[in-house]
């Protein structure tokens, strides 16, 4: 793959990571006391035009 492709992909993934973390932190803060709780999280990545659907599932520990 080209350097331009790699750079654009890395830029996109960085944006996804940073904005997702901010959204999760804000939601946890608004939820109040989530200590001791475990939350199931799921991210679905799609790319139009190439029929990609990539699902990542995991857990996030509540704020203590």
N, C-alpha and C positions, 0 to 999 in steps of 0.2 A: 504494500500500500504506500501511497505517496506521503511525503512529509506534511503537505497541506491537509490531507485527509486526517492524519494522526493528530495534528494540532487542533483541527476543528472538532474532532471527537473528544479530545482531552478537555477543551474549553467547555463543550456541552456538558460532559460528565462532572466537571468541577462545579458548574452552575447548578446542576441537579443536586449534588451533594450539599453545597452551601445552603441553597434555598430550602431543601428538604429538612436539614438540621434546624434551620430557623423556624420552620413551620411546626416541627415536632416540639421544640422548646416552647413556643408560644402556646400550643395546644395543651401541653403538660401544665404550664403555668396557669392557664385559664381553668383547667380541670380541678385545681386545688390540690389537696393532699392525695398523692398517688403512691405514697411510700408503701413498700412491700407488695405492690401489685406488679403484674407482668402483663404487657400488652402485646397482642399479635399485630404485626405490621406486614403490609404487602405493597409492593411497588410493581406496576405493570408498565413496561416500556414498549411502545409501538413505534414503528417507522412506516409511514405511508409510502406506498409505491414498491415496497419489497416484501410485504406480508410478514413482517417481523412482529412477534409478540413474545416478550421475555418477561417472566414473572420471577420476582425475588420475594421470598417470605422469611420472616424471622420474628424475634421477640425483642421488646425494649422494656427494660426495668423502669419502674416508676421512680419519680424523684423522691429522694429521702430527705 
